[in-house]
Structures are given as structure tokens and as C-alpha cells.
Amino acid sequence: MELREFAERVLFATSLEEKLLTPDIITDEQPGSALVTPSTPGRPRELIFKANGTARGEFPGTRHLEQNQERGRLLHFFANHELLATELMALVLLKFPDAPTAFRKGVYETLKDEQEHTRLYMERMTSCGIEFGSIPVSGYFWRAVSGMESPMDYVAGLSLTFEQANLDFARHFSACFGEVGDTDSAKLLHKIYRDEIGHVAYGLKWFRRWKNPTESDWDAFCRQLKFPLSPSRAKGFSINVEGRRAAGLPQDFIENLNVFSQSKGRTPTVFVFNPLTEARIAGGKGFSPFKHQAQIVRDLTNLPQFLCRQDDIVLVERRPSVHFLSGLKQAGFTIPEFVESVAPLVERKLGALRPWAWGPDSVALFGPLFPNLKELPRPPEACFNERIAQFYSKAWSASLLKSLLSRFASFPWLCSETEVGVCVNSVSAALEAISAIRARGHHKVVLKESIGLAGSNSIRLLEPEILDKQLRWIANAVESGRQVIVEPWLERVVDFSVQLEMSSAGLKLCGYTGLINDARGQFKANWAEPKHERAFPASVMPTLGVTPRAGNEIQLFFAYLFAVLEKELRLMDFLGPLGIDCFVYKDAYGSMKLKPVVEINPRYTMGRLTIDLMKNVHQGCYGLFRLVNRSALKGEGYDNFKTLTTKLQEKFPLRLEGSTHPRICEGFVCLTDPELSKVCLASFQVFRDQSSFQLKRMGITT
């Protein structure tokens, strides 16, 4: 029989008997002309693909696999995959009659293996009480590969993608069948696993022969695949390194594949780290970050990956290294898709856009992507406008707090209205406010620009008299049209934050974190304790010395704060994350008071990041997120971030607990790449016991 005749029968026959029939002798003397790809292969009525988007049989997984019928349903899925591979191999023989003879012969030999696999699956599922065609089948493999334009597309899309993935799936499910005592199915899957090693090796041989010799296997593979195919489809639940090595795939290919991510169907959300939004709002179009500020953003650019779900996207200037991402994956963190510009995303459907902060910069960056949003698309002017810009103002936060204090003036643990900031627009008004604060017994005073980065754009007045340079700072600020907040510098005892999320359904509490700032008010660290999702840090209530009645009052106050805030957010049409900074302080009489709103940040914060990091922490443990700058690095006796990271990983090795979803119970993990960090490093440490956690926290505080 001629190879073309055989391939036509496999592709177009409408009975399984014909499709799975293998001739004794085959020749390839009349390959014929190139075939135009049909919309679907010929199939029996019961095995015709369900229309894309219509209901099909749900993948049964491994639940109830001890039941005959469930094992049969799983085998039915596998049989359809093998039949699809058979049909696609017949298609490649018909589409590319001029391909090398040796290549066509190899495809034929592989096709015969796939026919055998299909027959074997049919026998096993029948013994489990399931007939082939009794469950609706998907044609995804056909849709993904049949559009191939060259034999190179075939080996990349089928051999190195779907067949490579089966190195993981076949071995995994072989073990699952063995665990429930189905040794026949386990042996069948193991046989298919061994065959797939040969199939992948065959595809790799030809792929290397056709690819650009200057490209690595990995780079050529990524370039060859056409969306929606991506390397994500080339792996299963976990990477089977041994099988890939046996197929000849190099170590760097395996490592890159292990940390690669791209959505397999769910429309992804796009994240980006843009922490300078407040400065851009304050500075306007002329704003340009200082060199140090720009480097901090570069050092921390991957942090949104810890806010992501599986298959989401993070925009970065440079993709993190494979070695770094491999370490994060071993620690149990999800690895998202990293993209270095918005250009590759303009043709993709997207679920949502989630910048660190909505502002002029993120609206401009995401501008080309707004039309791609799948559900409830919001125009750019709804994401950021003048009303939302005012929400960034410390004056807005101060005004909100004053209104709340007037309602709850009888609560003795609350700060007074005189300890809330005063907004001024002139030098004379600033001097008057400073004088009034000092007349009330507060010698230390802090002035902050209403919109600006935390700890920056502020000065502290500690001297008995106002210095000339301080007067110049005030004059420059107000003459530039920026409002200034004047408030007493209070003796803080405990800082903490409240993390919230505003959606169309309302305002949701995400949790509470402890907060460590330096003497200037710049961020150093966040921590989270067990039950952080619903309870203040354990040190807050004892520090305030509250009675049970006062405890109820605090809960009442925050419930009212959230209700008022939700109403204001609805008026602004604001959606997204926000954080409220709070602290307990000691007043002039030695009493402990609570300032419940220091400022409101309508964006992601390091506190929110800490709460999301805690999703990977074992129940009952403590987490500490920290930013280490060069000053802290030198203070701890290290010359570079890489050395610091190595020493801390050796001193505090990671330990995970849990069988299904292991989580960190103790140890140190670096969240940004220490080899690329220039001025700042993000880290996360988990503690099993409270005493070790408190010692570490105190060390950072001091």
C-alpha cells in the first residue's frame, strides 16, 4: 500500500476499524500533491468533535479512581488523545509530501504506535464498562496543530508539545492506577510513557536539524510555537526530568520549561509594578524619577508575581532568571507569565488590568489593552480621574479621620482632632499651624506634601526654632502649588495596616499586618500572624490596654470606618486594592492612644503583598516581609545581596509541610533576584514559633 493511501484512510475513514488498520507493507513512491487541511478528520458519528464552546465530557481526574467506571472515563480521554495524534500524523504526511523521506518514514512508524495505543486504551476502557464514543470528545489537539505550515510546526506543536507533556501525564497516571490496584492500566500507561520518550526524541532530532543553529533549543521552540500554543502545553502537573533527559532534551531546556507559564484557557490578568504613581500625580507630566528611585523599581519589578493567580501575566523590563524562578517554585510559589512589553498582548483576550497603582502612568501603559478586556471592561477614565487622584491626598485621609473622630469623641483610646494633620497652602498658614501644635505641648512636628511617596517629600522639625532650610522647603512646596500637611510627630509604639479590596460587590477586608518604618517614616518591613485575616496584630490590643468593652468599641469604630469608606469609594467609582496605615502611640501624659487613619493608600501596598505571601504559609506560622537596602546590607556585615541571601538561606533553610499543597512552615526565601539587585532586595521569612519571630522583628525595629 502507498503511504499516501494509508494516510488518507486514517484521516478520512468514518469507522475505527479502518482508521486503526495497519498494512503489512508500505511504499512511498507516489506521495502526491499537498493536501488542504480539512476542518475536521473523518470519524464515527459518536466521536465527532463537539463544537468549540459547547459542553463536553469533564476530565475525571483521579477522584474515585478505585471505581471501574471512573477509570474507564479517564481512559476514554486518553484514547481520544491518541486517536487525535494518529489523525494529525496522517495529516502531516498528506500536507507535506515533499518532506524528507526519512522524516516521513519516522512519522509513519510513530503513527503505528499511536494506532496501537488507541486500540489498547479501547480494550482497557471496555473492560471498565465504557465504550469509546459514550463520552463527548474535544478536538482541541486538532485545532491547535492542524494549521501547521511546515514539518517544523508539526514537530514543535505535536512531538515537543503534546507528546512531551505526556511524559508527565503518562507516568503520573500510571502511578495513580497502580495505587488503586489496576495493574493492567498502570502497565499500559507505563508502556505509553516509554514510547513517548522515543516520540519526543524523534521530534527533537528533526527540530534540531531544521532550527537556526545559532539558537538554543529552548529559544527556537518558544519562537516556533504560535499562540495559543505555548510551552505551558508541553508539561503536566510536575516536570518529569528523567524522561526528558532520556529523550535528549538539555538541562537548560528542562529548567526553562519548569518555570514557564502562560494561560491554557483562562483569560489572564495583567500586573505591573509602578510604585511611583503618587510622585507622578504630584509632579505632573514633568516628573522624572531620581536615579535611585528608578533603580528601586527595577530591583523590585517582579513583586506583583506574588499577587497573581495561576496563568496571570506580569509586565517587567527584564524576565527574572530561570535559576531564581526555580527557587521560588520549589518554595511553592506560583510562577506567572512574564512579558517584557505590552506589544505581545495587544491581540490577546485579557481578564483584567491590575497595576500596583492606577495613575497617569498605568493608564498610558495599559492604553492599548483596554479593548481586550473580556468582562466588564472599564474605560481608562474610570480607572483614574481627578476624583481618584484626590483619594491619594493625605489631606483627604485627614479630613475623613476628623469626621470620624467627631462622631466617636467619647472613646478614650482614640486620638483627638488636634492630633490630626492640618492642610495649609501658604508659609504663613504653615507657621501658624506649627505654632499651635507646639503650644499644645508637641515640640516635634512633621510636615508632609499632601501627595508624595511615604517617607519622602516630608521634613521633621526637631529643633527649638525653625531653620532657614526648613522655611525654604515649606516655601518651595506651597509655591509649587502643592498642599502641605502639618501634624505633631507622635511617639509611635506599634504600627499596623488594614488591607482592603473594593469590588462591585462592596468593600472586603483582606487582613491586618504589622508595619515597621524607619525614623523618617519610610517602609522597612511588614509582618503577619496567625488569624491575620480577621484580627489585629496581637500586640495592638494589649498595648492599648483595652478592656473588653473598649475592644468592642474598636471593632465598632472600624466597622463604621469601612462603611463610610465604601460609600466614598462608590461615589468615586473606585475599584481595586487599598490599605490604611494606623498606629498606637504614647501621648504627652503617658497614655496609649490609637490613630486609626494615618493615611489611606488607594493601591497595592507591601502590607497587601504580605497577606498574599501568607497564602503559602502553613497554618499557625508567622511571616515577615522585608526590604533590605544597601545601608541595612552594610549594617549586617555583607558586601552584596547575593552573599546575604546565601548566608540567610543556609542559616534558615526552607521547610514545607502538607501533602496535597505543601506550605512553608519556616525558613528564608528571597523574593527578588539577588544577582540583579543594585539598591534593594525583598525577602520573606517564616517562623514556626512566636519567640523567634518576635526576636527577628525587634532586630529590624532597632
FIVOKE-47760 format. One record per residue (C-alpha): x, y, z. Coordinates in nm, 3 decimals. Layout:
        c1        c2        c3
         X         Y         Z
...
//
This chain:
        c1        c2        c3
     0.000     0.000     0.000
     0.119     0.351    -0.078
     0.185     0.573     0.224
    -0.049     0.838     0.084
    -0.337     0.591     0.050
    -0.278     0.472     0.404
    -0.269     0.830     0.540
    -0.591     0.920     0.356
    -0.766     0.619     0.505
    -0.652     0.708     0.857
    -0.754     1.071     0.816
    -1.087     1.038     0.636
    -1.229     0.697     0.733
    -1.550     0.710     0.935
    -1.504     0.380     1.113
    -1.248     0.296     1.381
    -1.175    -0.037     1.213
    -1.043     0.142     0.903
    -0.866     0.420     1.094
    -0.675     0.172     1.312
    -0.591    -0.082     1.040
    -0.215    -0.112     0.973
    -0.086    -0.255     0.641
     0.185    -0.519     0.627
     0.387    -0.344     0.354
     0.407     0.029     0.281
     0.577     0.221    -0.002
     0.622     0.595    -0.055
     0.675     0.620    -0.429
     0.370     0.839    -0.504
     0.336     1.099    -0.226
     0.102     1.310    -0.441
     0.029     1.680    -0.405
    -0.011     1.877    -0.082
    -0.350     1.839     0.085
    -0.553     2.138     0.202
    -0.631     2.086     0.569
    -0.991     1.969     0.624
    -1.192     2.133     0.901
    -1.212     1.802     1.087
    -1.095     1.444     1.033
    -1.339     1.174     0.935
    -1.484     0.999     1.239
    -1.771     0.778     1.352
    -2.075     0.985     1.449
    -2.023     0.922     1.821
    -1.664     1.053     1.807
    -1.723     1.374     1.612
    -1.581     1.675     1.799
    -1.821     1.884     1.997
    -1.837     2.242     1.869
    -1.589     2.472     2.034
    -1.751     2.632     2.338
    -2.023     2.367     2.378
    -2.037     2.120     2.665
    -1.809     1.820     2.653
    -1.718     1.547     2.897
    -1.545     1.684     3.204
    -1.197     1.547     3.268
    -1.248     1.299     3.552
    -0.904     1.335     3.715
    -0.810     1.090     3.988
    -1.112     1.123     4.219
    -1.289     0.792     4.280
    -1.037     0.615     4.059
    -1.096     0.298     4.257
    -1.431     0.275     4.074
    -1.434     0.090     3.741
    -1.646     0.348     3.565
    -1.423     0.639     3.670
    -1.113     0.458     3.545
    -1.294     0.392     3.217
    -1.387     0.759     3.179
    -1.023     0.861     3.230
    -0.905     0.604     2.975
    -1.166     0.742     2.731
    -0.996     1.083     2.741
    -0.657     0.926     2.678
    -0.790     0.718     2.388
    -0.926     1.030     2.216
    -0.587     1.198     2.255
    -0.414     0.901     2.092
    -0.667     0.894     1.808
    -0.612     1.267     1.753
    -0.236     1.211     1.736
    -0.293     0.936     1.479
    -0.504     1.168     1.263
    -0.258     1.456     1.289
     0.029     1.231     1.183
    -0.173     1.121     0.882
    -0.236     1.488     0.807
     0.133     1.580     0.815
     0.207     1.301     0.564
    -0.057     1.444     0.330
     0.023     1.815     0.380
     0.398     1.784     0.324
     0.460     1.526     0.051
     0.799     1.685    -0.025
     0.933     1.641     0.330
     1.248     1.425     0.360
     1.183     1.054     0.306
     1.343     0.965     0.641
     1.115     1.213     0.819
     0.802     1.070     0.653
     0.910     0.717     0.742
     0.956     0.821     1.106
     0.609     0.979     1.112
     0.464     0.656     0.976
     0.635     0.446     1.245
     0.512     0.683     1.516
     0.161     0.677     1.369
     0.154     0.297     1.403
     0.243     0.335     1.772
    -0.048     0.576     1.816
    -0.285     0.332     1.647
    -0.174     0.063     1.888
    -0.213     0.296     2.187
    -0.569     0.375     2.078
    -0.657     0.006     2.046
    -0.506    -0.075     2.386
    -0.697     0.209     2.553
    -1.019     0.089     2.391
    -0.965    -0.261     2.529
    -0.898    -0.134     2.880
    -1.192     0.107     2.890
    -1.425    -0.163     2.760
    -1.318    -0.386     3.050
    -1.417    -0.098     3.277
    -1.763    -0.075     3.122
    -1.707     0.229     2.899
    -1.743     0.222     2.521
    -1.539     0.456     2.303
    -1.772     0.738     2.198
    -2.001     0.719     2.500
    -1.849     1.045     2.632
    -1.833     1.370     2.427
    -1.481     1.437     2.297
    -1.275     1.750     2.238
    -1.096     1.845     1.917
    -0.851     2.084     2.084
    -0.539     1.898     1.965
    -0.670     1.914     1.609
    -0.748     2.286     1.626
    -0.408     2.362     1.783
    -0.188     2.164     1.541
    -0.374     2.112     1.212
    -0.296     2.465     1.094
     0.074     2.376     1.074
     0.252     2.541     0.783
     0.566     2.327     0.780
     0.701     1.998     0.919
     0.886     2.219     1.172
     0.547     2.334     1.306
     0.447     1.969     1.340
     0.748     1.858     1.545
     0.724     2.170     1.763
     0.347     2.151     1.814
     0.293     1.777     1.848
     0.621     1.600     1.924
     0.773     1.865     2.151
     0.448     1.996     2.299
     0.166     1.745     2.342
     0.384     1.433     2.332
     0.636     1.592     2.566
     0.354     1.671     2.810
     0.261     1.304     2.803
     0.599     1.225     2.958
     0.446     1.379     3.270
     0.086     1.263     3.236
     0.157     0.901     3.141
     0.394     0.847     3.431
     0.168     1.030     3.677
    -0.146     0.834     3.588
     0.043     0.506     3.570
     0.126     0.558     3.937
    -0.236     0.656     4.013
    -0.373     0.339     3.854
    -0.117     0.134     4.045
    -0.225     0.291     4.375
    -0.584     0.170     4.326
    -0.475    -0.179     4.222
    -0.541    -0.153     3.846
    -0.209    -0.304     3.741
    -0.320    -0.362     3.379
    -0.392     0.009     3.323
    -0.076     0.102     3.512
     0.133    -0.119     3.281
    -0.039     0.024     2.975
     0.040     0.382     3.080
     0.400     0.283     3.153
     0.435     0.132     2.804
     0.297     0.450     2.651
     0.536     0.654     2.864
     0.833     0.458     2.727
     0.703     0.502     2.370
     0.659     0.876     2.422
     1.027     0.911     2.513
     1.109     0.779     2.165
     0.850     1.004     2.001
     0.988     1.314     2.169
     1.344     1.211     2.078
     1.235     1.169     1.714
     1.074     1.516     1.708
     1.380     1.671     1.876
     1.614     1.521     1.616
     1.428     1.683     1.329
     1.365     2.005     1.519
     1.738     2.047     1.570
     1.805     1.970     1.206
     1.567     2.245     1.089
     1.610     2.517     1.352
     1.854     2.808     1.331
     2.184     2.659     1.456
     2.266     2.980     1.641
     1.953     2.947     1.858
     1.924     2.729     2.165
     1.666     2.451     2.161
     1.456     2.649     2.408
     1.462     2.981     2.223
     1.384     2.814     1.892
     1.098     2.615     2.049
     0.939     2.927     2.202
     0.971     3.118     1.874
     0.824     2.834     1.666
     0.505     2.788     1.867
     0.214     3.003     1.759
    -0.039     3.138     2.008
    -0.244     2.987     2.170
     0.016     2.709     2.183
     0.295     2.780     2.429
     0.550     2.580     2.629
     0.289     2.556     2.907
     0.122     2.285     2.700
     0.446     2.084     2.698
     0.428     1.985     3.065
     0.193     1.821     3.311
     0.135     1.856     3.683
     0.506     1.827     3.758
     0.818     1.806     3.546
     0.950     1.456     3.474
     1.318     1.538     3.441
     1.433     1.177     3.385
     1.201     1.119     3.089
     1.309     1.442     2.921
     1.674     1.362     2.969
     1.614     1.018     2.816
     1.456     1.190     2.515
     1.766     1.406     2.475
     1.633     1.741     2.598
     1.912     1.951     2.752
     1.914     2.071     3.112
     1.862     2.439     3.030
     1.553     2.348     2.822
     1.409     2.148     3.113
     1.480     2.427     3.364
     1.321     2.692     3.142
     1.014     2.475     3.084
     0.978     2.411     3.456
     0.928     2.782     3.533
     0.750     2.884     3.213
     0.387     2.992     3.245
     0.115     3.100     3.005
    -0.260     3.065     3.032
    -0.406     2.747     2.886
    -0.754     2.892     2.863
    -0.841     3.128     3.149
    -0.813     3.489     3.039
    -0.517     3.625     3.237
    -0.497     3.936     3.449
    -0.203     4.166     3.373
     0.000     4.310     3.663
     0.275     4.571     3.668
     0.484     4.726     3.947
     0.455     5.108     3.929
     0.509     5.237     4.285
     0.593     5.596     4.182
     0.235     5.687     4.093
     0.191     5.934     4.381
     0.507     6.116     4.278
     0.384     6.126     3.917
     0.048     6.268     4.025
     0.222     6.532     4.238
     0.487     6.618     3.980
     0.265     6.611     3.674
     0.392     6.548     3.324
     0.733     6.691     3.413
     0.801     6.427     3.677
     1.119     6.228     3.629
     1.231     5.978     3.896
     1.569     6.012     4.060
     1.823     5.750     3.958
     1.787     5.579     4.297
     1.407     5.567     4.270
     1.420     5.418     3.921
     1.665     5.152     4.038
     1.439     5.052     4.328
     1.157     4.995     4.079
     1.386     4.779     3.863
     1.506     4.580     4.165
     1.151     4.505     4.283
     0.980     4.480     3.944
     0.874     4.115     3.979
     0.693     4.158     4.315
     0.342     4.150     4.160
     0.403     3.783     4.082
     0.311     3.712     4.445
    -0.030     3.872     4.388
    -0.101     3.655     4.083
    -0.314     3.351     4.026
    -0.201     3.069     3.801
    -0.163     3.186     3.438
    -0.162     3.561     3.510
     0.089     3.797     3.347
     0.348     4.032     3.498
     0.497     4.309     3.287
     0.870     4.353     3.356
     1.166     4.526     3.195
     1.361     4.201     3.212
     1.240     3.849     3.279
     1.376     3.702     3.606
     1.642     3.435     3.571
     1.548     3.067     3.545
     1.762     2.985     3.849
     1.582     3.243     4.063
     1.235     3.135     3.948
     1.322     2.769     4.006
     1.393     2.850     4.370
     1.057     3.023     4.408
     0.878     2.729     4.250
     1.049     2.490     4.493
     0.922     2.714     4.774
     0.567     2.654     4.649
     0.501     2.988     4.476
     0.305     3.015     4.152
     0.517     3.128     3.859
     0.321     3.362     3.627
     0.391     3.452     3.268
     0.648     3.732     3.237
     0.621     3.970     2.942
     0.870     4.247     2.863
     0.631     4.482     2.679
     0.260     4.525     2.610
     0.316     4.459     2.238
     0.269     4.077     2.258
    -0.058     4.130     2.449
    -0.245     4.356     2.208
    -0.402     4.059     2.025
    -0.483     3.853     2.334
    -0.804     3.841     2.534
    -0.741     3.959     2.889
    -0.939     3.924     3.209
    -0.835     4.242     3.392
    -0.560     4.501     3.434
    -0.404     4.531     3.780
    -0.127     4.788     3.814
     0.030     4.843     4.155
    -0.149     5.178     4.140
    -0.387     5.339     3.894
    -0.246     5.670     3.775
    -0.143     5.856     3.460
     0.149     5.617     3.408
    -0.050     5.292     3.428
    -0.335     5.431     3.216
    -0.085     5.524     2.946
     0.096     5.190     2.969
    -0.222     4.983     2.952
    -0.388     5.206     2.692
    -0.359     4.954     2.403
    -0.500     4.674     2.620
    -0.832     4.820     2.736
    -1.020     4.696     2.424
    -0.901     4.341     2.501
    -1.075     4.307     2.836
    -1.318     4.016     2.831
    -1.563     4.101     3.106
    -1.694     4.435     3.235
    -1.431     4.646     3.059
    -1.370     4.981     3.230
    -1.261     5.277     3.020
    -0.933     5.445     3.119
    -1.114     5.749     3.264
    -1.299     5.523     3.509
    -0.974     5.367     3.634
    -0.811     5.702     3.707
    -0.959     6.052     3.716
    -0.942     6.370     3.922
    -1.166     6.228     4.197
    -0.942     5.924     4.237
    -0.634     6.148     4.225
    -0.769     6.331     4.532
    -0.805     5.997     4.707
    -0.423     5.977     4.707
    -0.407     6.300     4.907
    -0.313     6.288     5.274
    -0.546     6.584     5.315
    -0.836     6.362     5.209
    -0.736     6.100     5.469
    -0.703     6.367     5.740
    -1.046     6.508     5.658
    -1.203     6.162     5.678
    -1.041     6.093     6.015
    -1.163     6.424     6.160
    -1.520     6.345     6.061
    -1.495     6.005     6.229
    -1.343     6.146     6.549
    -1.625     6.395     6.587
    -1.869     6.104     6.591
    -1.669     5.888     6.835
    -1.528     6.159     7.063
    -1.636     5.964     7.374
    -1.394     5.677     7.306
    -1.097     5.746     7.537
    -0.850     5.530     7.342
    -0.887     5.738     7.024
    -0.659     6.023     6.926
    -0.805     6.372     6.940
    -0.883     6.600     6.648
    -0.586     6.819     6.745
    -0.353     6.529     6.661
    -0.482     6.507     6.305
    -0.293     6.687     6.031
    -0.382     7.039     5.920
    -0.374     7.120     5.548
    -0.205     7.450     5.456
    -0.138     7.637     5.131
     0.096     7.915     5.241
     0.408     7.971     5.451
     0.218     8.185     5.699
    -0.051     7.919     5.745
     0.218     7.656     5.795
     0.395     7.866     6.062
     0.063     7.927     6.237
    -0.016     7.554     6.241
     0.332     7.470     6.374
     0.296     7.729     6.650
    -0.048     7.595     6.751
     0.082     7.236     6.768
     0.378     7.336     6.986
     0.153     7.543     7.209
    -0.038     7.222     7.284
     0.280     7.054     7.411
     0.401     6.878     7.094
     0.751     7.007     7.032
     0.828     6.771     6.741
     0.635     6.847     6.423
     0.628     6.680     6.082
     0.533     6.842     5.751
     0.435     6.629     5.450
     0.343     6.716     5.098
    -0.017     6.606     5.056
     0.067     6.371     4.770
     0.404     6.200     4.767
     0.590     5.882     4.844
     0.580     5.753     5.203
     0.875     5.893     5.399
     0.976     6.116     5.108
     0.858     6.470     5.041
     0.847     6.539     5.414
     1.054     6.711     5.684
     1.065     6.684     6.062
     1.102     6.990     6.283
     1.302     6.877     6.588
     1.491     7.198     6.670
     1.355     7.470     6.904
     1.344     7.719     6.616
     1.255     7.667     6.254
     1.570     7.658     6.041
     1.618     7.857     5.720
     1.641     7.538     5.512
     1.311     7.424     5.662
     1.146     7.753     5.570
     1.279     7.715     5.217
     1.133     7.363     5.199
     0.790     7.496     5.302
     0.811     7.787     5.059
     0.914     7.566     4.767
     0.632     7.324     4.837
     0.349     7.576     4.857
     0.483     7.794     4.574
     0.476     7.484     4.351
     0.105     7.456     4.420
     0.132     7.154     4.648
    -0.065     7.134     4.972
     0.127     7.061     5.291
     0.000     6.865     5.590
     0.126     6.981     5.931
     0.087     6.746     6.225
     0.252     6.658     6.557
     0.524     6.393     6.547
     0.380     6.130     6.781
     0.574     5.870     6.980
     0.472     5.556     6.795
     0.461     5.225     6.979
     0.300     4.985     6.728
     0.236     5.046     6.358
    -0.007     4.828     6.164
    -0.214     4.835     5.847
    -0.557     4.729     5.730
    -0.573     4.579     5.380
    -0.897     4.602     5.181
    -1.031     4.531     4.833
    -1.310     4.729     4.671
    -1.515     4.547     4.408
    -1.857     4.598     4.253
    -1.991     4.378     4.534
    -1.854     4.610     4.803
    -1.557     4.660     5.034
    -1.389     4.342     5.155
    -1.143     4.304     5.443
    -0.833     4.114     5.328
    -0.647     4.123     5.660
    -0.421     4.306     5.904
    -0.043     4.330     5.906
     0.215     4.474     6.141
     0.428     4.752     6.000
     0.788     4.862     6.063
     0.905     5.203     5.942
     1.235     5.380     5.996
     1.276     5.707     6.187
     1.174     5.908     5.878
     0.861     5.700     5.826
     0.999     5.506     5.530
     0.894     5.143     5.497
     1.121     4.864     5.627
     0.904     4.557     5.686
     0.559     4.405     5.729
     0.460     4.105     5.934
     0.155     3.883     5.958
     0.046     3.650     6.236
    -0.192     3.356     6.254
    -0.553     3.472     6.209
    -0.431     3.791     6.038
    -0.730     3.765     5.801
    -0.967     3.882     6.073
    -0.770     4.000     6.379
    -0.540     4.293     6.460
    -0.175     4.208     6.529
    -0.159     4.055     6.877
     0.043     4.348     7.016
    -0.217     4.615     6.932
    -0.486     4.546     7.192
    -0.251     4.479     7.490
    -0.054     4.794     7.407
    -0.373     4.998     7.419
    -0.460     4.822     7.745
    -0.820     4.791     7.632
    -1.099     4.640     7.838
    -1.350     4.401     7.677
    -1.581     4.699     7.639
    -1.311     4.903     7.467
    -1.236     4.605     7.243
    -1.597     4.612     7.125
    -1.568     4.987     7.071
    -1.263     4.938     6.848
    -1.446     4.680     6.640
    -1.745     4.917     6.616
    -1.522     5.204     6.509
    -1.352     5.008     6.230
    -1.683     4.867     6.107
    -1.813     5.224     6.077
    -1.488     5.335     5.908
    -1.526     5.060     5.649
    -1.890     5.154     5.585
    -1.806     5.523     5.536
    -1.511     5.436     5.316
    -1.718     5.203     5.099
    -1.972     5.480     5.042
    -1.698     5.722     4.939
    -1.539     5.465     4.708
    -1.869     5.404     4.532
    -1.906     5.778     4.471
    -1.558     5.778     4.314
    -1.634     5.460     4.118
    -1.307     5.327     4.261
    -1.231     4.955     4.226
    -0.918     4.780     4.345
    -0.690     4.735     4.645
    -0.632     4.987     4.922
    -0.455     4.995     5.255
    -0.500     5.203     5.570
    -0.194     5.279     5.785
    -0.262     5.303     6.159
    -0.055     5.321     6.478
    -0.070     5.316     6.856
     0.125     5.596     7.021
     0.205     5.734     7.367
     0.064     6.080     7.434
     0.220     6.354     7.647
     0.063     6.206     7.961
     0.190     5.853     7.902
    -0.146     5.716     7.787
    -0.170     5.487     7.488
    -0.387     5.613     7.202
    -0.484     5.485     6.860
    -0.455     5.689     6.542
    -0.677     5.474     6.317
    -0.612     5.658     5.990
    -0.262     5.787     5.928
    -0.308     5.773     5.553
    -0.510     5.574     5.301
    -0.328     5.425     5.005
    -0.562     5.351     4.710
    -0.327     5.093     4.558
    -0.141     4.777     4.639
     0.091     4.806     4.936
     0.363     4.591     5.087
     0.110     4.501     5.354
    -0.124     4.356     5.091
     0.172     4.175     4.935
     0.247     4.024     5.278
    -0.109     3.898     5.311
    -0.086     3.727     4.973
     0.251     3.577     5.066
     0.085     3.428     5.375
    -0.131     3.211     5.147
     0.181     3.000     5.102
     0.248     2.979     5.478
     0.145     2.684     5.690
    -0.136     2.742     5.938
    -0.021     2.875     6.274
     0.308     3.021     6.147
     0.433     3.381     6.129
     0.557     3.567     5.820
     0.794     3.863     5.790
     0.831     4.055     5.464
     1.129     4.287     5.448
     1.303     4.530     5.216
     1.678     4.540     5.266
     1.856     4.849     5.133
     2.229     4.900     5.095
     2.256     5.069     5.433
     2.094     4.770     5.607
     2.312     4.536     5.400
     2.630     4.703     5.523
     2.490     4.718     5.876
     2.454     4.341     5.877
     2.813     4.298     5.760
     2.765     4.198     5.395
     2.911     4.344     5.077
     2.638     4.237     4.834
     2.286     4.100     4.826
     2.390     3.765     4.682
     2.618     3.690     4.981
     2.347     3.800     5.225
     2.092     3.574     5.056
     2.325     3.274     5.051
     2.404     3.308     5.422
     2.040     3.351     5.524
     1.930     3.054     5.312
     2.197     2.842     5.482
     2.104     2.969     5.829
     1.726     2.944     5.779
     1.659     2.661     5.531
     1.309     2.634     5.390
     1.081     2.365     5.529
     0.741     2.288     5.381
     0.461     2.081     5.532
     0.146     1.929     5.384
     0.089     1.651     5.134
    -0.155     1.793     4.878
    -0.046     2.158     4.888
     0.278     2.190     5.088
     0.322     2.527     5.256
     0.618     2.696     5.420
     0.642     2.634     5.795
     0.981     2.802     5.844
     1.279     2.937     5.656
     1.404     3.223     5.440
     1.313     3.290     5.078
     1.441     3.570     4.855
     1.159     3.735     4.659
     1.372     3.937     4.416
     1.679     3.822     4.227
     1.985     3.898     4.446
     2.218     3.878     4.146
     2.033     4.161     3.973
     1.954     4.376     4.279
     2.151     4.702     4.297
     2.000     4.903     4.582
     1.718     4.696     4.733
     1.623     4.333     4.799
     1.286     4.189     4.902
     1.278     3.887     5.132
     1.028     3.677     5.323
     1.094     3.471     5.633
     0.858     3.229     5.803
     0.873     3.134     6.171
     0.713     2.837     6.337
     0.724     2.983     6.690
     0.634     3.327     6.819
     0.952     3.389     7.019
     1.186     3.356     6.718
     0.954     3.575     6.515
     0.950     3.848     6.783
     1.329     3.844     6.819
     1.374     3.894     6.445
     1.110     4.166     6.436
     1.274     4.351     6.724
     1.608     4.332     6.546
     1.464     4.507     6.242
     1.288     4.767     6.456
     1.609     4.865     6.630
//
